[in-house]
């Protein structure tokens, strides 16, 4: 599996939340961050799909 190393700055409050979840879930900070990335990408793709559908619907309504 290829990985990309990327340095980030995390707000202290977010890092504290990650540490709490890490303790409760017994997983690494890296896995929590990667899961968050997957969730954000999934959400953004859904938003883009909805916008595209709405745009197409509006175009079809005006063209008809």
CORGIKA-V764744 format. One record per backbone hydrogen bond with DSSP energy under -1.0 kcal/mol. NH is the residue of the N-H (numbers start at 1). CO is the residue of the C=O. E is the energy in kcal/mol with one decimal. If there is no record, write none. Layout:
BEGIN
nh:NH co:CO e:E
nh:NH co:CO e:E
END
This chain:
BEGIN
nh:15 co:11 e:-2.5
nh:16 co:12 e:-2.6
nh:17 co:13 e:-1.8
nh:18 co:14 e:-2.5
nh:19 co:15 e:-2.4
nh:20 co:16 e:-2.1
nh:21 co:17 e:-2.6
nh:22 co:18 e:-2.7
nh:23 co:19 e:-1.9
nh:24 co:20 e:-2.3
nh:25 co:21 e:-3.2
nh:26 co:22 e:-1.4
nh:32 co:28 e:-1.7
nh:33 co:29 e:-2.6
nh:34 co:30 e:-2.6
nh:35 co:31 e:-2.2
nh:36 co:32 e:-2.2
nh:37 co:33 e:-2.2
nh:38 co:34 e:-2.2
nh:39 co:35 e:-2.2
nh:40 co:36 e:-2.4
nh:41 co:37 e:-2.5
nh:42 co:38 e:-2.3
nh:43 co:39 e:-2.4
nh:44 co:40 e:-2.7
nh:45 co:41 e:-2.4
nh:46 co:42 e:-1.9
nh:47 co:43 e:-2.3
nh:48 co:44 e:-2.6
nh:49 co:45 e:-2.2
nh:50 co:46 e:-2.4
nh:51 co:47 e:-2.6
nh:52 co:48 e:-2.3
nh:53 co:49 e:-2.4
nh:54 co:50 e:-2.6
nh:55 co:51 e:-2.5
nh:56 co:52 e:-2.5
nh:57 co:53 e:-2.6
nh:58 co:54 e:-2.5
nh:59 co:55 e:-2.3
nh:60 co:56 e:-2.5
nh:61 co:57 e:-2.2
nh:62 co:58 e:-2.1
nh:63 co:59 e:-2.3
nh:64 co:60 e:-1.6
END
